[in-house]
Amino acid sequence: KGYKGNLWENGVRSPLFIRWGGRYAGQVRPERLDITDILPTVLQLAGAEEDSIHQALDGQSFSTLLADPESVEPWRKTIFNYAHPGWQPTDAPWTPEGVLDEYAPISDKEAQLPWQAQPISVIEPPYKLILNPGSISNGPEVQNGMALFDLDADPKEDFNLAETRPEVASRLRAEAEQWFEGVKAFPHAFAPPAFMIGPGRENRLPLYAPLSAFNGVKVGYNFLHQLEEGGGAAYRIEVKEGGKFTGTLQSVGKEAVTGKYAFMLPSGSELLFDSGGATADTILLPAGEHLLRLKVVEGSEEVWLEYLVLELSGSE
């Protein structure tokens, strides 16, 4: 059931194949792993300390499961998953209205992301709870916004146990709340990073990952569009080495860029693009973190902007 982007097993479950010739014997294991387990496993196999990356890891190493095919070491892990609300099953999935602004920036996490409304799944074998899974034609009836399954007995998710096992549903629902609120509490959760700019870098600023968008500009999965005059977006950048930069605007499919666009700093320094996507201008970007703002000077409905590519042309 389900498809890419949602939380039914067909959307999230896949086999994991691991091969290390001369190191591990062939085996098939039943344990459920999560993608977050891969990094701590690789770190442990490489002899690195987890704290060397200066960040707490969500996953746990499964290297002991690989080392001994006869191991019966208990592996118990709670697996959380989250899906974009616009990707859940509907009567008309993947509608243009749903995908053309699916990555609109989050300006108020508390108001825009109440945990009760989010598609979240929790797996504590053998049980799996999905909150707000959406309706699906070949799926069971969702009960009070929940679907609970015993994956050992019902791997195809045919029988919703939310009403017959209310204590399990309630416990996993509380764990989902605690997990999501914890994720949301991180300062940069649901916000794009500061994009690094400097020598030796590709310096491609993804225009579809703004900190904010305004006056009608919409944000798709790899494009910025509906670029009407007066609209715009803002981006966090971190300049590693200051200097004068020129740039190129790129659109999806390398289509011709029409319209007129300005990128500017609060200081007033700006880079102006007329039709064509190239510019003779330069912008002075001092070292440090800045808010770079895009302003649509003359709009174009045909253009779906993808990248601003910056190139160092001189020192400060």
N, C-alpha and C positions, 0 to 999 in steps of 0.2 A: 504494500500500500504506500501511496505517497510518491513523491518525486524530489528531485534536487531542490534544496532550499527550505524544506519543511522537516518536521520531526518524527514522522512515521518511519518505521524501520527501513523501508526502501529508500528513504531520503538520507539516512545517516549511517547505516550499517554497511560495512564492506570488509572483506578479508584483508588481513595484513600478512604479507609474504616477506620473510627475512632470510637472506642467504649470506653466509660468511664461510666460504670454502675452507676446509681444514680446521675450522673452529667449532662449528656446531653440527651435530648429527640431525638428520631429518626427524621431524616430529610434528604432530598436530595437537594444538592445545585449545581448550575450551574457554579460557579466561577472556573476559571483556576488557579491552584496553581503550584508551582515549588518545586522540592525537597529542594531547598535552603530555603524555607519558614518553614520547619519543625523545625529546630533548634531554630530560634527566637520565634516560637510558644511555644515550650516546655519550653524555658527559661522564657517566660512571665507567663505561667501557674504555673511554679515552684516558681515564685516570685523573680527570679534572674534578675539582671541588665545586659543588653547586653554588656556594657563596662567592665564587670567583666572578660570577656575572652580576653581582651586586643587585640581585632581584630575586624575590621569592618566586618559586616555581609552583604552578598549579598541579603538575603531574608528579608521578613517582616512577622510579626505575623498575623495569621488569627484566633486568639482566639475569637475575637468578632463575627466572622461568626458562630462559634460553639455554643456560649453562647445563641444566640437568633434565634430560627428557623424562626421568622417573620422578622428578620432584612433585611432591604433593603439598608444597608450601601453600597455605591458604592465601588466596589473592582476593581481597575484598576492597572495592573502591566504589565510592559514589560518583557517578558520572553525570555532570550537568551539561545541558545544551540549550542554546538560545537561537531563535530564528527571526529573521526580519518579519515584522507583522504583515507587510505587504506581499509576502511570498506564500502565505498559508492557502490551503485549498479553498476555492470558491467556485461558483457556477461558471465563472469566466476567468480562469487564471491567466496571468501574464497579459492583462489588458494594457493598452498603451497608457491609459490614465494611471495605472498602478505603477508602471516602471519608469515613467518619464520624470518623476520627482521622488524616487524611492530612497535617495540618499540626501534628502533635505537636511541641513544641519540642525542639530539639537541645541536649542538655546536655553531651555529650562528643563533639566533632567527630571525634576520632581513632577512638574506639570505634564510633560510629554511622555514620560515613561513610568506610569504607575505599574508596579509589579503585577497587580491582579489582571492587567490587560495584556501581558506579554506572553508570546508563545515560548514556553520553557518546558524542557523535559528533565526528569530525574530518574536515573537508573540505580537501584540498589538490588542487585540480583536476589531473587528472580524477578522482582517487580520493576515496572516502568510506569511512571506517571507522565502524561502530557497535559499541560495546561493550555487552554485556548488553541486546540489543534486545528480548528476549522472543520467544516463538513467535508466528507469524502464519499463518493458514490458507493464504493464497495466496503465502507468501514462501518463499525458499530455506532450506535447512537451515542453522542457525547452527553454526559450527565453533569449538570451544573458546571459546565465549562471544563470538565475533566474527563480523561480517559485513562484507565488503569488496567495494566495487563500483567499476567504472569508469563514472562517470555520463555520460560522453560516448557510450560505446558501449552502455550499459545504464541508461538513465534511469529505467526502471521497477523497478530493483533485483531482477532475476530471477536473477542468477548471482553466487553468493558466491565471491569469488576469494581468500579468506583462506588456503587451502591451496596454491593455485597461484601466489600472489604473496606468499610468507611474508615477504620482505624489506620489502615495502611495509607489510604488516599490522604487522610488528614496529616499524617506524619510527613509524607513526602512533599505535600503542599507547603508545609511550614519550612522544610529544608529548602525548597525552591525560593521562597520569600527571602530567607536569610542569605542565600547565595547571591541572588540578583541584587539585593540592596547592598551587599558587600562590594559587588562589582561596580555598581553605580556610584559608590562613595569614593572611588579612586578619582583624583583630580582631573585626569585626562580621559576618563572613560567616556565613550561615545563622542569623542572629539578628535579631529585629525591632529597629527603631530606637527611640530615645527619642521619644515622642510629645509635640509642642509643645502647651502649654496657656497661654492668656493672652488679654488683651483683643484684640478685632478678629479673633479666630479662631473657627472653627466648634466647636472643642473636642470633637470626636467621637472618643472613644477606642475603637478597634476591639477588642472583647473577644476576637476570634478570632486575635489576634496577640500572645499572651503571651510573656514571657521564659521562663516555666516554668508548668507545670500539675501538679496533684498530687491524690492521693486519688481517682482514678477519673475526673476531669474530662477530657473529650475535646475535641479542637480540629478542627473541620471547616473547609472553605474559606471560609465566612463566618458561622460560628456556634460558640458554646461550648455544650456540652451534657453530658448525664449528670451533672447538678448535684446530687449527693447531699450530705447533711449532712456537714460536715467537709472537703469538697473545696474547691478554690480554684485561683487562678492569680495570677501576679505580672506587673507591667507597669513598664517604664521610662518615666517622664515627665520632661519638662523644662519647668518653669514659668517663663515669661518675665517675668511680673510677679505677685508674690505677692498673695494675697487670700483671702477666704472664698468658697467655691464651693458651690452647690447643684447638683442633677443630676437626670437622668431616665434610666431604664434602658429600652432598646429591644430588642425581640426580632425575629426574622426574620418578615417579613410583618406587622409591627406587631401581632402577637398579644398578648393580655393576658399580663402578667408575673405569674406566681405564684411563691410561695416567699419567702424572706427572705435578703437579701444585704448584706454589709458591705464597704465599701472603706476601707482603713486605711493609714496611714503608720506607719513604725517608732516615731514619736514618740507614737503612741496616738490621734491625731486620726482620726476615722472618719466615714463617711457611711453611714447605715443605710437600706436600702430594704425596706419591707414589701410585701405583695402590691399590685400595681397599677403598679409601675414608677416612681412618684413619691415624693418625700421632702420633709419639712419641715426636715430637718437641713441643716447646712452643714459643710464641712470646710475647715480652714485649710491652704492649700498655700503654703508659703514659696517665694520665688524660688529657682531652682536645680534640680538633677536629683535625683529621688527614686525609690524603689521603692514603687509603689502596689500593695497586695495585696488581692485579692478573696477573701472567705471566704463559703462557703455556710453560712448559719445554719440555714435550713430548706430542704431540697431540694425540687425539682420535676422529675419526669421529662418533663413536657410542654413545658418552656420551652427554647428555643434562643436564648440571648442573643447579641445582635449588637453593640450600642454602649452605652457610657456617655457621655451628653452632659452636659458640665459648663457651668455658667453662673455668671459672676462676680456675687456678690451684695453684696460689700463689701470694703473694703481691709483690709490686715493690722492 
